[in-house]
Amino acid sequence: MQDAVIQWCSPPDAGTSVFAAMVAWRLAQRKLQCALVDCDFAAGGIDVLLGIENEPGLRFQTVDIPLGKTEGAALNGELPQWERVGVLASQPWNGSDPEPWTVSAVLEALAQANDVVVVDIGAPSALHSLPMLRQCRQVVLAELTVLGLARARAARAMMIRQGESRPIMVGVVPRRRGRRARGIGVSA
């Protein structure tokens, strides 16, 4: 599974779900079979973001894997589709968080049935509850503000201390939150 899952981590409001969705969409355009999984169990709602919240299909809160094993192709067939990407969204308002063995079984099955699985975990602290993702390629979105860069640096240091591979760092321009809000400058 280590080559099949990419995870996106960031400080709040940095746009990880949009970024993860765009990566999955671009991979699907390149003819790779791709699944997009929303493991942000605190906020979730990637299906709402993509406009497929009313499409029939599985959501994490409706996945039932009592024996801890499932078949990837069958699981793929139950996912709502967005732009040729199967989407497994989290809807925390519709039930409790899935059990860790359910998450593990789902990710393992999707990794075997797809070329790439893009996992949006929201914040790096989620790695504590999803240890199976520690071996996967990690991307940290760093908001280009002083606070955003400090958070990204701390997240990167925590990931390295815990033995994860060095994450890829991607800078994102902060949202404007008023006249005085601006990102950091870069000088040559």
Solvent accessible surface area in square Angstrom, and as a share of the most:
residue,aa,sasa,rsa
1,M,44,0.19
2,Q,100,0.45
3,D,138,0.72
4,A,14,0.11
5,V,1,0.01
6,I,37,0.19
7,Q,0,0.00
8,W,11,0.04
9,C,0,0.00
10,S,5,0.03
11,P,13,0.08
12,P,97,0.61
13,D,83,0.43
14,A,13,0.10
15,G,26,0.25
16,T,14,0.08
17,S,35,0.23
18,V,75,0.43
19,F,62,0.26
20,A,0,0.00
21,A,1,0.01
22,M,84,0.38
23,V,35,0.20
24,A,0,0.00
25,W,83,0.29
26,R,114,0.42
27,L,33,0.17
28,A,2,0.01
29,Q,77,0.34
30,R,149,0.55
31,K,156,0.66
32,L,62,0.31
33,Q,95,0.42
34,C,3,0.02
35,A,0,0.00
36,L,0,0.00
37,V,0,0.00
38,D,2,0.01
39,C,2,0.01
40,D,32,0.16
41,F,29,0.12
42,A,97,0.75
43,A,64,0.50
44,G,24,0.23
45,G,10,0.10
46,I,2,0.01
47,D,0,0.00
48,V,77,0.44
49,L,86,0.43
50,L,24,0.12
51,G,56,0.54
52,I,13,0.07
53,E,68,0.30
54,N,138,0.71
55,E,87,0.39
56,P,117,0.74
57,G,38,0.36
58,L,37,0.18
59,R,15,0.06
60,F,2,0.01
61,Q,33,0.15
62,T,86,0.50
63,V,20,0.12
64,D,119,0.62
65,I,12,0.06
66,P,107,0.67
67,L,163,0.81
68,G,26,0.25
69,K,163,0.69
70,T,48,0.28
71,E,104,0.47
72,G,6,0.06
73,A,64,0.50
74,A,62,0.48
75,L,9,0.05
76,N,23,0.12
77,G,66,0.64
78,E,98,0.44
79,L,9,0.04
80,P,6,0.04
81,Q,103,0.46
82,W,37,0.13
83,E,100,0.45
84,R,142,0.52
85,V,0,0.00
86,G,6,0.06
87,V,1,0.00
88,L,0,0.00
89,A,0,0.00
90,S,0,0.00
91,Q,18,0.08
92,P,35,0.22
93,W,141,0.49
94,N,93,0.48
95,G,41,0.40
96,S,96,0.62
97,D,85,0.44
98,P,22,0.14
99,E,84,0.38
100,P,75,0.47
101,W,143,0.50
102,T,11,0.07
103,V,1,0.01
104,S,38,0.24
105,A,10,0.08
106,V,0,0.00
107,L,0,0.00
108,E,65,0.29
109,A,4,0.03
110,L,0,0.00
111,A,13,0.10
112,Q,138,0.61
113,A,30,0.24
114,N,13,0.07
115,D,77,0.40
116,V,24,0.14
117,V,0,0.00
118,V,0,0.00
119,V,0,0.00
120,D,0,0.00
121,I,2,0.01
122,G,13,0.13
123,A,41,0.32
124,P,15,0.10
125,S,71,0.46
126,A,23,0.18
127,L,0,0.00
128,H,105,0.47
129,S,68,0.44
130,L,4,0.02
131,P,72,0.45
132,M,33,0.15
133,L,0,0.00
134,R,73,0.27
135,Q,99,0.44
136,C,1,0.00
137,R,104,0.38
138,Q,0,0.00
139,V,6,0.04
140,V,1,0.00
141,L,1,0.00
142,A,4,0.03
143,E,17,0.08
144,L,56,0.28
145,T,29,0.17
146,V,119,0.68
147,L,107,0.53
148,G,1,0.01
149,L,64,0.32
150,A,56,0.44
151,R,104,0.38
152,A,2,0.02
153,R,189,0.69
154,A,63,0.49
155,A,12,0.10
156,R,82,0.30
157,A,42,0.32
158,M,34,0.15
159,M,0,0.00
160,I,55,0.28
161,R,178,0.65
162,Q,63,0.28
163,G,65,0.63
164,E,10,0.05
165,S,52,0.33
166,R,145,0.53
167,P,10,0.07
168,I,82,0.41
169,M,74,0.33
170,V,42,0.24
171,G,43,0.42
172,V,30,0.17
173,V,121,0.69
174,P,18,0.11
175,R,143,0.52
176,R,169,0.62
177,R,151,0.55
178,G,45,0.43
179,R,229,0.83
180,R,205,0.75
181,A,35,0.27
182,R,176,0.64
183,G,27,0.26
184,I,66,0.34
185,G,74,0.71
186,V,143,0.82
187,S,108,0.69
188,A,155,1.20
